Amino acid sequence: MSAFKSLATLVILLLSQAAWSAGSMSEPAVDPELQKGKALIEQQDWRTAVAVLDNYTHAHSTSADGFNLLGYGYRHLQRYDDALAAYGKALSLDPGHRGAHEYIGETYLQLGQLDKAKQHLDALDKLCFFSCEEYRDLKRAYEEAVRAAHR
């Protein structure tokens, strides 16, 4: 066996042992209030979703997911300053939060700030090694905005 294969096997064994000793490999439980906010967003009940998620983020001030969803609700209410603040908070808590990069980029596109949207598209390009849905969605929206701006 080559040295590379031996090393790769050892790394895989160590990683699998670490995962096994850490317990279940399923996703962590999601807080019921955060779940409620997500459900309200899926129902497009933006006002109620924002109220629930605002309460959630006050109680869970380190939840990047909570702030990201709060920003999403604000954006759909066209409360863009509040949306940008919520996405900014999500990104300050988790600079690699792909959803927050996508959604803040889309907000900047809605505001006609293509340069700022491009910064988040570039950040997603670095975060998504083999592409990802967030990158593809923002790229598509960015390219459409660029085409519209040049008409």
C-alpha positions as CSV (number, residue, x, y, z in Angstrom):
1,M,0.0,0.0,0.0
2,S,1.4,3.4,-0.9
3,A,2.2,5.9,1.7
4,F,-0.7,8.2,0.4
5,K,-3.2,5.4,0.7
6,S,-2.0,4.5,4.2
7,L,-2.3,8.2,5.3
8,A,-5.7,8.5,3.7
9,T,-7.0,5.4,5.5
10,L,-5.6,6.6,8.8
11,V,-7.3,10.0,8.4
12,I,-10.6,8.3,7.5
13,L,-10.4,6.0,10.5
14,L,-9.6,8.9,12.8
15,L,-12.4,11.1,11.5
16,S,-15.0,8.2,11.7
17,Q,-13.8,7.5,15.3
18,A,-14.2,11.1,16.2
19,A,-17.7,11.2,14.7
20,W,-18.7,8.0,16.5
21,S,-17.5,9.2,19.9
22,A,-19.3,12.5,19.4
23,G,-22.6,10.6,19.4
24,S,-25.3,10.9,16.8
25,M,-24.3,12.3,13.5
26,S,-27.8,13.7,12.9
27,E,-28.5,17.4,12.8
28,P,-28.8,19.2,16.2
29,A,-32.3,19.7,17.4
30,V,-33.9,23.0,16.2
31,D,-35.5,25.2,18.8
32,P,-39.4,25.1,18.5
33,E,-39.6,28.9,18.2
34,L,-37.1,28.9,15.3
35,Q,-39.1,26.1,13.7
36,K,-42.2,28.2,14.1
37,G,-40.5,31.2,12.4
38,K,-39.4,29.0,9.5
39,A,-43.0,27.6,9.1
40,L,-44.4,31.1,9.0
41,I,-41.9,32.1,6.4
42,E,-42.9,29.0,4.3
43,Q,-46.5,30.3,4.7
44,Q,-45.3,33.8,3.6
45,D,-46.8,35.2,6.8
46,W,-44.0,37.8,6.9
47,R,-45.4,40.0,9.7
48,T,-46.0,37.1,12.1
49,A,-42.7,35.5,11.1
50,V,-40.8,38.7,11.9
51,A,-42.5,39.0,15.3
52,V,-41.6,35.5,16.2
53,L,-38.1,35.7,14.9
54,D,-37.5,39.1,16.6
55,N,-38.5,37.5,19.9
56,Y,-36.3,34.5,19.1
57,T,-33.2,36.6,18.3
58,H,-33.7,38.6,21.5
59,A,-33.7,35.4,23.5
60,H,-31.0,33.8,21.4
61,S,-28.6,36.6,20.6
62,T,-25.9,34.3,19.1
63,S,-28.2,32.5,16.6
64,A,-26.9,33.3,13.1
65,D,-29.8,31.2,11.7
66,G,-32.3,33.3,13.7
67,F,-30.9,36.6,12.4
68,N,-30.7,35.3,8.9
69,L,-34.4,34.3,8.9
70,L,-35.3,37.6,10.6
71,G,-33.6,39.4,7.8
72,Y,-35.4,37.3,5.2
73,G,-38.7,38.3,6.8
74,Y,-37.8,42.0,6.9
75,R,-36.7,41.9,3.2
76,H,-40.1,40.5,2.2
77,L,-41.8,43.3,4.1
78,Q,-39.5,45.7,2.2
79,R,-37.9,46.9,5.4
80,Y,-34.5,46.8,3.8
81,D,-32.5,48.6,6.5
82,D,-33.8,46.2,9.1
83,A,-33.0,43.3,6.7
84,L,-29.5,44.5,6.2
85,A,-28.9,44.9,9.9
86,A,-30.2,41.3,10.6
87,Y,-28.1,39.8,7.9
88,G,-25.1,41.8,9.1
89,K,-25.6,40.4,12.6
90,A,-25.9,36.9,11.2
91,L,-22.6,37.3,9.3
92,S,-20.9,38.8,12.4
93,L,-21.9,35.7,14.3
94,D,-21.0,33.3,11.5
95,P,-18.9,34.9,8.6
96,G,-19.3,31.7,6.6
97,H,-23.1,31.6,6.8
98,R,-24.0,30.9,3.2
99,G,-27.7,31.7,3.5
100,A,-26.9,35.1,5.0
101,H,-24.5,35.9,2.2
102,E,-27.1,34.9,-0.5
103,Y,-29.9,36.8,1.1
104,I,-27.9,40.0,1.9
105,G,-26.7,39.9,-1.7
106,E,-30.2,39.6,-3.0
107,T,-31.2,42.5,-0.8
108,Y,-28.4,44.6,-2.3
109,L,-29.6,43.7,-5.8
110,Q,-33.1,44.9,-4.9
111,L,-31.6,48.1,-3.8
112,G,-29.6,48.4,-7.0
113,Q,-26.2,48.1,-5.2
114,L,-24.6,45.6,-7.5
115,D,-21.1,46.2,-6.2
116,K,-22.1,45.1,-2.7
117,A,-24.1,42.1,-4.0
118,K,-20.9,41.1,-5.9
119,Q,-18.9,41.1,-2.7
120,H,-21.2,38.5,-1.3
121,L,-21.3,36.5,-4.5
122,D,-17.4,36.5,-4.3
123,A,-17.6,35.4,-0.6
124,L,-19.9,32.5,-1.6
125,D,-17.6,31.5,-4.4
126,K,-14.8,31.1,-1.8
127,L,-17.1,29.3,0.7
128,C,-18.6,26.9,-1.8
129,F,-15.7,24.8,-3.0
130,F,-17.7,22.8,-5.6
131,S,-20.6,25.4,-6.0
132,C,-23.6,25.4,-3.8
133,E,-27.3,26.4,-4.1
134,E,-26.7,29.7,-2.4
135,Y,-24.0,30.6,-4.9
136,R,-25.9,29.5,-7.9
137,D,-29.1,31.4,-6.8
138,L,-27.2,34.6,-6.1
139,K,-25.1,34.3,-9.3
140,R,-28.3,33.9,-11.4
141,A,-30.0,36.9,-9.7
142,Y,-26.8,39.0,-10.0
143,E,-26.4,38.2,-13.7
144,E,-30.0,39.2,-14.3
145,A,-29.5,42.5,-12.5
146,V,-26.4,43.2,-14.5
147,R,-28.2,42.5,-17.8
148,A,-31.1,44.7,-16.7
149,A,-28.7,47.5,-15.7
150,H,-27.2,47.5,-19.2
151,R,-30.4,47.7,-21.2
